[in-house]
Amino acid sequence: MRRKTMALLLCVFTSFFLGACRSTPISTPQTTDVQEVEPTKTDVPLESAKLPESGVDTALKQNKEIIPRQLPESLIGAPTKETVSRRVEYNTTINSRSSEPSRKVAWQYRMNRRGEIVGFEFSNHGGNPILAPRHDAVKNQLFTRDFQFRFDERARQDIYLMVSDWAPARDRVFRLSEIMNTLMLFFPRKFLPAIVNSGGRNILTLPTGEEVEFNAETHEIRRGVLSESPVDLNPNRQARQFPGIDYRGSGVVVRVNSRGVDPRIGTTATVTSGAKLSSCDKGASCNQCQIPSKELWDQTGAVRFKFSTDADFERLLIARCGFSLPEIVAEIAAG
């Protein structure tokens, strides 16, 4: 009888102690204490450091393209001075750069007697959507769209782009008087124009720091802040349109057009700002105005832009057009 009683008591106490041991892990206060333990916080930075890069970070790294810039006209730099000489000097030579391995002419560069690069140029000779007929000098077929960048004496005052479309007259003869010319200035003028080749493209840096990409072989505009439409081959010179080059950047562009003569003389310039103006309700006219070319360029002798500094030009811009020069932060494909 005593043995049965002791066995019964042992079973009761054993069940009690086992139940007590099982109840500890599922108690709510114990779980709260575990979550507040300090070591779990020290693990967070280690885990976050292993997270993959965001899409924005990846895109920024991809946009920062590194392109070797070895040729002097490829180097990006500020103008070396503000004012250019008033003298008319014919002291430059034009040389060609060939693209490897085809040895085709990639562009021509202009050099003065001091060995300084003061311009470069290239031409679309046709056989593409911009200009279907092909240039053939032997047959007197001079179809081209010429791009000429000039920055005499590497000065800020006279940095410009001249675009010329060559089309034949009604009698199929190419004459200088038939050339359709467009001259463009870009502001702010922070840099001298530069050009660099990368694979099948030529990348052009404008004075604003914005870029334009050309097909290295055909010299068609592919992308960037400039766009173009095909050369107008209308035999009627009066109905023919000027080069369809449009600026889509954030700066200010001054544009003048003429047929067969210098666009800077006796014309009217159209000034357009690419910046968004929130304080104006006049639509497209808020960003555009017209100024006689005689107020912008000297009309005799060396035809120079009258405003050697951007600050001087901005004062005229505010007074005549009602807008100022914007600040531009551009990503340059530097090396």
VONUSE-294425 format. One record per residue (C-alpha): residue number from 0; residue in three letters; x, y, z. Coordinates in pm, whole numbers, always signed. Example, Ala and Ser with C-alpha at 12.3 -4.5 7.8 and 13.67 -1.06 7.14 Angstrom:
<atom tise="0" doti="Ala" px="+1230" py="-450" pz="+780"/>
<atom tise="1" doti="Ser" px="+1367" py="-106" pz="+714"/>
END
This chain:
<atom tise="0" doti="Met" px="+0" py="+0" pz="+0"/>
<atom tise="1" doti="Arg" px="+284" py="+236" pz="+92"/>
<atom tise="2" doti="Arg" px="+458" py="+159" pz="-241"/>
<atom tise="3" doti="Lys" px="+143" py="+242" pz="-439"/>
<atom tise="4" doti="Thr" px="+103" py="+573" pz="-255"/>
<atom tise="5" doti="Met" px="+468" py="+679" pz="-319"/>
<atom tise="6" doti="Ala" px="+440" py="+589" pz="-688"/>
<atom tise="7" doti="Leu" px="+124" py="+794" pz="-722"/>
<atom tise="8" doti="Leu" px="+287" py="+1098" pz="-557"/>
<atom tise="9" doti="Leu" px="+596" py="+1066" pz="-780"/>
<atom tise="10" doti="Cys" px="+382" py="+1074" pz="-1096"/>
<atom tise="11" doti="Val" px="+195" py="+1383" pz="-977"/>
<atom tise="12" doti="Phe" px="+514" py="+1580" pz="-899"/>
<atom tise="13" doti="Thr" px="+681" py="+1468" pz="-1223"/>
<atom tise="14" doti="Ser" px="+389" py="+1593" pz="-1433"/>
<atom tise="15" doti="Phe" px="+394" py="+1923" pz="-1243"/>
<atom tise="16" doti="Phe" px="+764" py="+1988" pz="-1308"/>
<atom tise="17" doti="Leu" px="+742" py="+1892" pz="-1677"/>
<atom tise="18" doti="Gly" px="+449" py="+2127" pz="-1729"/>
<atom tise="19" doti="Ala" px="+643" py="+2408" pz="-1564"/>
<atom tise="20" doti="Cys" px="+937" py="+2356" pz="-1802"/>
<atom tise="21" doti="Arg" px="+716" py="+2369" pz="-2114"/>
<atom tise="22" doti="Ser" px="+538" py="+2690" pz="-2014"/>
<atom tise="23" doti="Thr" px="+846" py="+2914" pz="-2021"/>
<atom tise="24" doti="Pro" px="+907" py="+2947" pz="-2405"/>
<atom tise="25" doti="Ile" px="+550" py="+3051" pz="-2491"/>
<atom tise="26" doti="Ser" px="+503" py="+3319" pz="-2229"/>
<atom tise="27" doti="Thr" px="+442" py="+3666" pz="-2378"/>
<atom tise="28" doti="Pro" px="+672" py="+3863" pz="-2145"/>
<atom tise="29" doti="Gln" px="+965" py="+3637" pz="-2228"/>
<atom tise="30" doti="Thr" px="+916" py="+3690" pz="-2606"/>
<atom tise="31" doti="Thr" px="+910" py="+4070" pz="-2562"/>
<atom tise="32" doti="Asp" px="+1238" py="+4061" pz="-2378"/>
<atom tise="33" doti="Val" px="+1402" py="+3869" pz="-2662"/>
<atom tise="34" doti="Gln" px="+1298" py="+4130" pz="-2924"/>
<atom tise="35" doti="Glu" px="+1452" py="+4412" pz="-2721"/>
<atom tise="36" doti="Val" px="+1787" py="+4244" pz="-2678"/>
<atom tise="37" doti="Glu" px="+2061" py="+4473" pz="-2809"/>
<atom tise="38" doti="Pro" px="+2257" py="+4222" pz="-3022"/>
<atom tise="39" doti="Thr" px="+1970" py="+4194" pz="-3273"/>
<atom tise="40" doti="Lys" px="+2011" py="+4567" pz="-3354"/>
<atom tise="41" doti="Thr" px="+2382" py="+4533" pz="-3428"/>
<atom tise="42" doti="Asp" px="+2298" py="+4286" pz="-3705"/>
<atom tise="43" doti="Val" px="+2095" py="+4542" pz="-3908"/>
<atom tise="44" doti="Pro" px="+2384" py="+4740" pz="-4062"/>
<atom tise="45" doti="Leu" px="+2556" py="+4420" pz="-4168"/>
<atom tise="46" doti="Glu" px="+2246" py="+4302" pz="-4352"/>
<atom tise="47" doti="Ser" px="+2174" py="+4642" pz="-4516"/>
<atom tise="48" doti="Ala" px="+2530" py="+4662" pz="-4649"/>
<atom tise="49" doti="Lys" px="+2460" py="+4351" pz="-4856"/>
<atom tise="50" doti="Leu" px="+2152" py="+4495" pz="-5027"/>
<atom tise="51" doti="Pro" px="+2180" py="+4534" pz="-5409"/>
<atom tise="52" doti="Glu" px="+2224" py="+4883" pz="-5560"/>
<atom tise="53" doti="Ser" px="+1908" py="+5070" pz="-5647"/>
<atom tise="54" doti="Gly" px="+1810" py="+5133" pz="-6009"/>
<atom tise="55" doti="Val" px="+1891" py="+5504" pz="-5971"/>
<atom tise="56" doti="Asp" px="+2247" py="+5434" pz="-5854"/>
<atom tise="57" doti="Thr" px="+2304" py="+5192" pz="-6141"/>
<atom tise="58" doti="Ala" px="+2173" py="+5442" pz="-6397"/>
<atom tise="59" doti="Leu" px="+2402" py="+5717" pz="-6265"/>
<atom tise="60" doti="Lys" px="+2705" py="+5492" pz="-6299"/>
<atom tise="61" doti="Gln" px="+2607" py="+5394" pz="-6651"/>
<atom tise="62" doti="Asn" px="+2563" py="+5759" pz="-6754"/>
<atom tise="63" doti="Lys" px="+2913" py="+5854" pz="-6640"/>
<atom tise="64" doti="Glu" px="+3080" py="+5732" pz="-6955"/>
<atom tise="65" doti="Ile" px="+3458" py="+5749" pz="-6975"/>
<atom tise="66" doti="Ile" px="+3587" py="+5837" pz="-7322"/>
<atom tise="67" doti="Pro" px="+3959" py="+5893" pz="-7393"/>
<atom tise="68" doti="Arg" px="+4021" py="+6248" pz="-7514"/>
<atom tise="69" doti="Gln" px="+4365" py="+6265" pz="-7673"/>
<atom tise="70" doti="Leu" px="+4325" py="+6497" pz="-7972"/>
<atom tise="71" doti="Pro" px="+4349" py="+6871" pz="-7896"/>
<atom tise="72" doti="Glu" px="+4003" py="+6941" pz="-8040"/>
<atom tise="73" doti="Ser" px="+3862" py="+6669" pz="-7814"/>
<atom tise="74" doti="Leu" px="+3975" py="+6831" pz="-7490"/>
<atom tise="75" doti="Ile" px="+3705" py="+7012" pz="-7296"/>
<atom tise="76" doti="Gly" px="+3811" py="+7351" pz="-7160"/>
<atom tise="77" doti="Ala" px="+3698" py="+7704" pz="-7096"/>
<atom tise="78" doti="Pro" px="+3777" py="+7990" pz="-7338"/>
<atom tise="79" doti="Thr" px="+4126" py="+8126" pz="-7284"/>
<atom tise="80" doti="Lys" px="+4011" py="+8489" pz="-7304"/>
<atom tise="81" doti="Glu" px="+3700" py="+8702" pz="-7339"/>
<atom tise="82" doti="Thr" px="+3759" py="+8930" pz="-7640"/>
<atom tise="83" doti="Val" px="+3868" py="+8844" pz="-7994"/>
<atom tise="84" doti="Ser" px="+4067" py="+9078" pz="-8219"/>
<atom tise="85" doti="Arg" px="+3885" py="+9318" pz="-8452"/>
<atom tise="86" doti="Arg" px="+4137" py="+9247" pz="-8728"/>
<atom tise="87" doti="Val" px="+4044" py="+9030" pz="-9025"/>
<atom tise="88" doti="Glu" px="+4320" py="+8769" pz="-9042"/>
<atom tise="89" doti="Tyr" px="+4352" py="+8476" pz="-9277"/>
<atom tise="90" doti="Asn" px="+4603" py="+8286" pz="-9071"/>
<atom tise="91" doti="Thr" px="+4449" py="+7942" pz="-9027"/>
<atom tise="92" doti="Thr" px="+4500" py="+7611" pz="-9202"/>
<atom tise="93" doti="Ile" px="+4251" py="+7322" pz="-9234"/>
<atom tise="94" doti="Asn" px="+4366" py="+6966" pz="-9176"/>
<atom tise="95" doti="Ser" px="+4181" py="+6634" pz="-9173"/>
<atom tise="96" doti="Arg" px="+4135" py="+6370" pz="-8906"/>
<atom tise="97" doti="Ser" px="+4081" py="+6019" pz="-9040"/>
<atom tise="98" doti="Ser" px="+3872" py="+5757" pz="-8865"/>
<atom tise="99" doti="Glu" px="+4030" py="+5417" pz="-8815"/>
<atom tise="100" doti="Pro" px="+4034" py="+5162" pz="-8959"/>
<atom tise="101" doti="Ser" px="+3843" py="+5284" pz="-9264"/>
<atom tise="102" doti="Arg" px="+4063" py="+5595" pz="-9303"/>
<atom tise="103" doti="Lys" px="+3756" py="+5797" pz="-9392"/>
<atom tise="104" doti="Val" px="+3761" py="+6168" pz="-9308"/>
<atom tise="105" doti="Ala" px="+3597" py="+6199" pz="-8967"/>
<atom tise="106" doti="Trp" px="+3626" py="+6578" pz="-8948"/>
<atom tise="107" doti="Gln" px="+3854" py="+6866" pz="-9037"/>
<atom tise="108" doti="Tyr" px="+4014" py="+7092" pz="-8778"/>
<atom tise="109" doti="Arg" px="+4123" py="+7453" pz="-8811"/>
<atom tise="110" doti="Met" px="+4458" py="+7560" pz="-8664"/>
<atom tise="111" doti="Asn" px="+4616" py="+7907" pz="-8640"/>
<atom tise="112" doti="Arg" px="+4985" py="+7997" pz="-8669"/>
<atom tise="113" doti="Arg" px="+5036" py="+7950" pz="-8294"/>
<atom tise="114" doti="Gly" px="+4929" py="+7588" pz="-8324"/>
<atom tise="115" doti="Glu" px="+4595" py="+7646" pz="-8151"/>
<atom tise="116" doti="Ile" px="+4275" py="+7468" pz="-8256"/>
<atom tise="117" doti="Val" px="+4021" py="+7738" pz="-8341"/>
<atom tise="118" doti="Gly" px="+3750" py="+7534" pz="-8510"/>
<atom tise="119" doti="Phe" px="+3644" py="+7208" pz="-8671"/>
<atom tise="120" doti="Glu" px="+3394" py="+7103" pz="-8937"/>
<atom tise="121" doti="Phe" px="+3241" py="+6804" pz="-9113"/>
<atom tise="122" doti="Ser" px="+2978" py="+6733" pz="-9379"/>
<atom tise="123" doti="Asn" px="+2690" py="+6498" pz="-9446"/>
<atom tise="124" doti="His" px="+2752" py="+6399" pz="-9810"/>
<atom tise="125" doti="Gly" px="+2421" py="+6225" pz="-9864"/>
<atom tise="126" doti="Gly" px="+2302" py="+5872" pz="-9922"/>
<atom tise="127" doti="Asn" px="+2097" py="+5873" pz="-9601"/>
<atom tise="128" doti="Pro" px="+1753" py="+5988" pz="-9477"/>
<atom tise="129" doti="Ile" px="+1874" py="+6346" pz="-9414"/>
<atom tise="130" doti="Leu" px="+2013" py="+6387" pz="-9765"/>
<atom tise="131" doti="Ala" px="+1925" py="+6116" pz="-10015"/>
<atom tise="132" doti="Pro" px="+2129" py="+6234" pz="-10321"/>
<atom tise="133" doti="Arg" px="+2501" py="+6174" pz="-10286"/>
<atom tise="134" doti="His" px="+2780" py="+6429" pz="-10319"/>
<atom tise="135" doti="Asp" px="+2992" py="+6375" pz="-10630"/>
<atom tise="136" doti="Ala" px="+3236" py="+6655" pz="-10713"/>
<atom tise="137" doti="Val" px="+3337" py="+6494" pz="-11044"/>
<atom tise="138" doti="Lys" px="+2978" py="+6518" pz="-11167"/>
<atom tise="139" doti="Asn" px="+2937" py="+6864" pz="-11014"/>
<atom tise="140" doti="Gln" px="+2683" py="+6727" pz="-10767"/>
<atom tise="141" doti="Leu" px="+2772" py="+6915" pz="-10451"/>
<atom tise="142" doti="Phe" px="+2494" py="+6790" pz="-10223"/>
<atom tise="143" doti="Thr" px="+2600" py="+6843" pz="-9859"/>
<atom tise="144" doti="Arg" px="+2493" py="+6962" pz="-9518"/>
<atom tise="145" doti="Asp" px="+2798" py="+7132" pz="-9366"/>
<atom tise="146" doti="Phe" px="+2855" py="+7179" pz="-8991"/>
<atom tise="147" doti="Gln" px="+3122" py="+7438" pz="-8907"/>
<atom tise="148" doti="Phe" px="+3218" py="+7529" pz="-8550"/>
<atom tise="149" doti="Arg" px="+3434" py="+7839" pz="-8504"/>
<atom tise="150" doti="Phe" px="+3596" py="+7994" pz="-8197"/>
<atom tise="151" doti="Asp" px="+3858" py="+8238" pz="-8327"/>
<atom tise="152" doti="Glu" px="+4155" py="+8297" pz="-8096"/>
<atom tise="153" doti="Arg" px="+3984" py="+8055" pz="-7854"/>
<atom tise="154" doti="Ala" px="+3791" py="+8354" pz="-7719"/>
<atom tise="155" doti="Arg" px="+3445" py="+8351" pz="-7563"/>
<atom tise="156" doti="Gln" px="+3321" py="+8640" pz="-7776"/>
<atom tise="157" doti="Asp" px="+3277" py="+8466" pz="-8111"/>
<atom tise="158" doti="Ile" px="+3185" py="+8099" pz="-8057"/>
<atom tise="159" doti="Tyr" px="+2930" py="+7987" pz="-8314"/>
<atom tise="160" doti="Leu" px="+2797" py="+7704" pz="-8533"/>
<atom tise="161" doti="Met" px="+2727" py="+7757" pz="-8904"/>
<atom tise="162" doti="Val" px="+2509" py="+7501" pz="-9084"/>
<atom tise="163" doti="Ser" px="+2489" py="+7520" pz="-9463"/>
<atom tise="164" doti="Asp" px="+2265" py="+7320" pz="-9698"/>
<atom tise="165" doti="Trp" px="+2379" py="+7285" pz="-10060"/>
<atom tise="166" doti="Ala" px="+2102" py="+7231" pz="-10312"/>
<atom tise="167" doti="Pro" px="+2098" py="+7285" pz="-10691"/>
<atom tise="168" doti="Ala" px="+1901" py="+7560" pz="-10863"/>
<atom tise="169" doti="Arg" px="+1631" py="+7495" pz="-11123"/>
<atom tise="170" doti="Asp" px="+1898" py="+7445" pz="-11391"/>
<atom tise="171" doti="Arg" px="+2068" py="+7184" pz="-11167"/>
<atom tise="172" doti="Val" px="+2372" py="+7405" pz="-11115"/>
<atom tise="173" doti="Phe" px="+2517" py="+7453" pz="-10764"/>
<atom tise="174" doti="Arg" px="+2578" py="+7819" pz="-10687"/>
<atom tise="175" doti="Leu" px="+2702" py="+7999" pz="-10376"/>
<atom tise="176" doti="Ser" px="+2400" py="+8226" pz="-10397"/>
<atom tise="177" doti="Glu" px="+2175" py="+7920" pz="-10349"/>
<atom tise="178" doti="Ile" px="+2333" py="+7798" pz="-10023"/>
<atom tise="179" doti="Met" px="+2095" py="+7805" pz="-9728"/>
<atom tise="180" doti="Asn" px="+2286" py="+7924" pz="-9421"/>
<atom tise="181" doti="Thr" px="+2197" py="+7914" pz="-9053"/>
<atom tise="182" doti="Leu" px="+2422" py="+8052" pz="-8779"/>
<atom tise="183" doti="Met" px="+2365" py="+7963" pz="-8412"/>
<atom tise="184" doti="Leu" px="+2514" py="+8083" pz="-8081"/>
<atom tise="185" doti="Phe" px="+2460" py="+7890" pz="-7758"/>
<atom tise="186" doti="Phe" px="+2452" py="+8039" pz="-7407"/>
<atom tise="187" doti="Pro" px="+2588" py="+8025" pz="-7144"/>
<atom tise="188" doti="Arg" px="+2930" py="+8001" pz="-7307"/>
<atom tise="189" doti="Lys" px="+3115" py="+7792" pz="-7051"/>
<atom tise="190" doti="Phe" px="+3327" py="+7577" pz="-7283"/>
<atom tise="191" doti="Leu" px="+3491" py="+7585" pz="-7622"/>
<atom tise="192" doti="Pro" px="+3327" py="+7335" pz="-7860"/>
<atom tise="193" doti="Ala" px="+3491" py="+6993" pz="-7855"/>
<atom tise="194" doti="Ile" px="+3455" py="+6674" pz="-8059"/>
<atom tise="195" doti="Val" px="+3560" py="+6318" pz="-7979"/>
<atom tise="196" doti="Asn" px="+3511" py="+5985" pz="-8154"/>
<atom tise="197" doti="Ser" px="+3383" py="+5678" pz="-7969"/>
<atom tise="198" doti="Gly" px="+3315" py="+5379" pz="-8188"/>
<atom tise="199" doti="Gly" px="+3057" py="+5461" pz="-8451"/>
<atom tise="200" doti="Arg" px="+2974" py="+5803" pz="-8314"/>
<atom tise="201" doti="Asn" px="+3121" py="+6150" pz="-8283"/>
<atom tise="202" doti="Ile" px="+3024" py="+6326" pz="-7961"/>
<atom tise="203" doti="Leu" px="+3010" py="+6703" pz="-7978"/>
<atom tise="204" doti="Thr" px="+3019" py="+6926" pz="-7670"/>
<atom tise="205" doti="Leu" px="+2844" py="+7263" pz="-7711"/>
<atom tise="206" doti="Pro" px="+2951" py="+7581" pz="-7525"/>
<atom tise="207" doti="Thr" px="+2675" py="+7510" pz="-7271"/>
<atom tise="208" doti="Gly" px="+2832" py="+7175" pz="-7182"/>
<atom tise="209" doti="Glu" px="+2541" py="+6990" pz="-7345"/>
<atom tise="210" doti="Glu" px="+2616" py="+6717" pz="-7595"/>
<atom tise="211" doti="Val" px="+2512" py="+6608" pz="-7943"/>
<atom tise="212" doti="Glu" px="+2584" py="+6267" pz="-8090"/>
<atom tise="213" doti="Phe" px="+2652" py="+6226" pz="-8464"/>
<atom tise="214" doti="Asn" px="+2686" py="+5914" pz="-8674"/>
<atom tise="215" doti="Ala" px="+3062" py="+5897" pz="-8727"/>
<atom tise="216" doti="Glu" px="+3028" py="+5782" pz="-9088"/>
<atom tise="217" doti="Thr" px="+2732" py="+5976" pz="-9227"/>
<atom tise="218" doti="His" px="+2740" py="+6274" pz="-8985"/>
<atom tise="219" doti="Glu" px="+2367" py="+6254" pz="-8920"/>
<atom tise="220" doti="Ile" px="+2252" py="+6374" pz="-8579"/>
<atom tise="221" doti="Arg" px="+2154" py="+6069" pz="-8374"/>
<atom tise="222" doti="Arg" px="+2062" py="+6212" pz="-8034"/>
<atom tise="223" doti="Gly" px="+2132" py="+6493" pz="-7790"/>
<atom tise="224" doti="Val" px="+2019" py="+6855" pz="-7760"/>
<atom tise="225" doti="Leu" px="+2015" py="+6908" pz="-8139"/>
<atom tise="226" doti="Ser" px="+1780" py="+6742" pz="-8386"/>
<atom tise="227" doti="Glu" px="+1755" py="+6778" pz="-8763"/>
<atom tise="228" doti="Ser" px="+1515" py="+6736" pz="-9051"/>
<atom tise="229" doti="Pro" px="+1609" py="+6647" pz="-9413"/>
<atom tise="230" doti="Val" px="+1773" py="+6897" pz="-9646"/>
<atom tise="231" doti="Asp" px="+1512" py="+7086" pz="-9849"/>
<atom tise="232" doti="Leu" px="+1587" py="+7024" pz="-10220"/>
<atom tise="233" doti="Asn" px="+1306" py="+7238" pz="-10357"/>
<atom tise="234" doti="Pro" px="+1429" py="+7386" pz="-10689"/>
<atom tise="235" doti="Asn" px="+1242" py="+7706" pz="-10607"/>
<atom tise="236" doti="Arg" px="+1493" py="+7901" pz="-10402"/>
<atom tise="237" doti="Gln" px="+1225" py="+8130" pz="-10261"/>
<atom tise="238" doti="Ala" px="+1028" py="+7837" pz="-10119"/>
<atom tise="239" doti="Arg" px="+1330" py="+7640" pz="-9994"/>
<atom tise="240" doti="Gln" px="+1359" py="+7611" pz="-9616"/>
<atom tise="241" doti="Phe" px="+1671" py="+7690" pz="-9413"/>
<atom tise="242" doti="Pro" px="+1857" py="+7404" pz="-9243"/>
<atom tise="243" doti="Gly" px="+1619" py="+7221" pz="-9012"/>
<atom tise="244" doti="Ile" px="+1839" py="+7220" pz="-8702"/>
<atom tise="245" doti="Asp" px="+1648" py="+7253" pz="-8376"/>
<atom tise="246" doti="Tyr" px="+1793" py="+7315" pz="-8031"/>
<atom tise="247" doti="Arg" px="+1618" py="+7123" pz="-7751"/>
<atom tise="248" doti="Gly" px="+1854" py="+7204" pz="-7465"/>
<atom tise="249" doti="Ser" px="+1814" py="+7409" pz="-7150"/>
<atom tise="250" doti="Gly" px="+2019" py="+7711" pz="-7256"/>
<atom tise="251" doti="Val" px="+1958" py="+8008" pz="-7485"/>
<atom tise="252" doti="Val" px="+2016" py="+7994" pz="-7861"/>
<atom tise="253" doti="Val" px="+2052" py="+8290" pz="-8098"/>
<atom tise="254" doti="Arg" px="+1974" py="+8202" pz="-8459"/>
<atom tise="255" doti="Val" px="+2001" py="+8394" pz="-8788"/>
<atom tise="256" doti="Asn" px="+1932" py="+8270" pz="-9144"/>
<atom tise="257" doti="Ser" px="+2030" py="+8388" pz="-9491"/>
<atom tise="258" doti="Arg" px="+2061" py="+8265" pz="-9848"/>
<atom tise="259" doti="Gly" px="+2404" py="+8282" pz="-10006"/>
<atom tise="260" doti="Val" px="+2547" py="+8551" pz="-9771"/>
<atom tise="261" doti="Asp" px="+2662" py="+8596" pz="-9411"/>
<atom tise="262" doti="Pro" px="+2355" py="+8550" pz="-9186"/>
<atom tise="263" doti="Arg" px="+2491" py="+8802" pz="-8935"/>
<atom tise="264" doti="Ile" px="+2455" py="+9100" pz="-9170"/>
<atom tise="265" doti="Gly" px="+2125" py="+9275" pz="-9237"/>
<atom tise="266" doti="Thr" px="+1902" py="+9010" pz="-9081"/>
<atom tise="267" doti="Thr" px="+1687" py="+8960" pz="-8773"/>
<atom tise="268" doti="Ala" px="+1793" py="+8713" pz="-8503"/>
<atom tise="269" doti="Thr" px="+1552" py="+8485" pz="-8319"/>
<atom tise="270" doti="Val" px="+1647" py="+8432" pz="-7955"/>
<atom tise="271" doti="Thr" px="+1498" py="+8128" pz="-7782"/>
<atom tise="272" doti="Ser" px="+1531" py="+8006" pz="-7425"/>
<atom tise="273" doti="Gly" px="+1504" py="+7637" pz="-7346"/>
<atom tise="274" doti="Ala" px="+1432" py="+7705" pz="-6978"/>
<atom tise="275" doti="Lys" px="+1079" py="+7678" pz="-6842"/>
<atom tise="276" doti="Leu" px="+941" py="+8015" pz="-6735"/>
<atom tise="277" doti="Ser" px="+673" py="+7974" pz="-6469"/>
<atom tise="278" doti="Ser" px="+598" py="+8346" pz="-6437"/>
<atom tise="279" doti="Cys" px="+471" py="+8394" pz="-6794"/>
<atom tise="280" doti="Asp" px="+133" py="+8302" pz="-6941"/>
<atom tise="281" doti="Lys" px="+194" py="+8390" pz="-7308"/>
<atom tise="282" doti="Gly" px="+278" py="+8039" pz="-7422"/>
<atom tise="283" doti="Ala" px="+571" py="+7989" pz="-7663"/>
<atom tise="284" doti="Ser" px="+627" py="+8366" pz="-7696"/>
<atom tise="285" doti="Cys" px="+744" py="+8373" pz="-7335"/>
<atom tise="286" doti="Asn" px="+1063" py="+8195" pz="-7438"/>
<atom tise="287" doti="Gln" px="+1131" py="+8375" pz="-7765"/>
<atom tise="288" doti="Cys" px="+1200" py="+8721" pz="-7905"/>
<atom tise="289" doti="Gln" px="+1356" py="+8885" pz="-8209"/>
<atom tise="290" doti="Ile" px="+1647" py="+9130" pz="-8223"/>
<atom tise="291" doti="Pro" px="+1794" py="+9299" pz="-8533"/>
<atom tise="292" doti="Ser" px="+2133" py="+9151" pz="-8615"/>
<atom tise="293" doti="Lys" px="+2294" py="+9496" pz="-8616"/>
<atom tise="294" doti="Glu" px="+2237" py="+9510" pz="-8240"/>
<atom tise="295" doti="Leu" px="+2422" py="+9182" pz="-8194"/>
<atom tise="296" doti="Trp" px="+2704" py="+9186" pz="-8450"/>
<atom tise="297" doti="Asp" px="+2936" py="+9445" pz="-8604"/>
<atom tise="298" doti="Gln" px="+2814" py="+9498" pz="-8960"/>
<atom tise="299" doti="Thr" px="+3148" py="+9600" pz="-9114"/>
<atom tise="300" doti="Gly" px="+3504" py="+9473" pz="-9100"/>
<atom tise="301" doti="Ala" px="+3548" py="+9160" pz="-8892"/>
<atom tise="302" doti="Val" px="+3190" py="+9061" pz="-8811"/>
<atom tise="303" doti="Arg" px="+3215" py="+8999" pz="-8437"/>
<atom tise="304" doti="Phe" px="+2949" py="+8937" pz="-8176"/>
<atom tise="305" doti="Lys" px="+2927" py="+9256" pz="-7972"/>
<atom tise="306" doti="Phe" px="+2900" py="+9091" pz="-7630"/>
<atom tise="307" doti="Ser" px="+3225" py="+8931" pz="-7518"/>
<atom tise="308" doti="Thr" px="+3093" py="+8828" pz="-7175"/>
<atom tise="309" doti="Asp" px="+2774" py="+8645" pz="-7088"/>
<atom tise="310" doti="Ala" px="+2693" py="+8910" pz="-6826"/>
<atom tise="311" doti="Asp" px="+2687" py="+9182" pz="-7093"/>
<atom tise="312" doti="Phe" px="+2463" py="+8976" pz="-7319"/>
<atom tise="313" doti="Glu" px="+2231" py="+8884" pz="-7032"/>
<atom tise="314" doti="Arg" px="+2160" py="+9251" pz="-6960"/>
<atom tise="315" doti="Leu" px="+2041" py="+9294" pz="-7319"/>
<atom tise="316" doti="Leu" px="+1845" py="+8970" pz="-7296"/>
<atom tise="317" doti="Ile" px="+1654" py="+9081" pz="-6988"/>
<atom tise="318" doti="Ala" px="+1578" py="+9422" pz="-7136"/>
<atom tise="319" doti="Arg" px="+1469" py="+9302" pz="-7481"/>
<atom tise="320" doti="Cys" px="+1334" py="+8951" pz="-7422"/>
<atom tise="321" doti="Gly" px="+1232" py="+8943" pz="-7058"/>
<atom tise="322" doti="Phe" px="+1432" py="+8634" pz="-6963"/>
<atom tise="323" doti="Ser" px="+1786" py="+8568" pz="-6844"/>
<atom tise="324" doti="Leu" px="+2052" py="+8303" pz="-6899"/>
<atom tise="325" doti="Pro" px="+1979" py="+7978" pz="-6711"/>
<atom tise="326" doti="Glu" px="+2222" py="+7775" pz="-6506"/>
<atom tise="327" doti="Ile" px="+2302" py="+7443" pz="-6673"/>
<atom tise="328" doti="Val" px="+2451" py="+7137" pz="-6507"/>
<atom tise="329" doti="Ala" px="+2544" py="+6894" pz="-6784"/>
<atom tise="330" doti="Glu" px="+2695" py="+6545" pz="-6773"/>
<atom tise="331" doti="Ile" px="+2997" py="+6551" pz="-7006"/>
<atom tise="332" doti="Ala" px="+3139" py="+6230" pz="-7151"/>
<atom tise="333" doti="Ala" px="+3486" py="+6317" pz="-7025"/>
<atom tise="334" doti="Gly" px="+3797" py="+6106" pz="-7007"/>
END
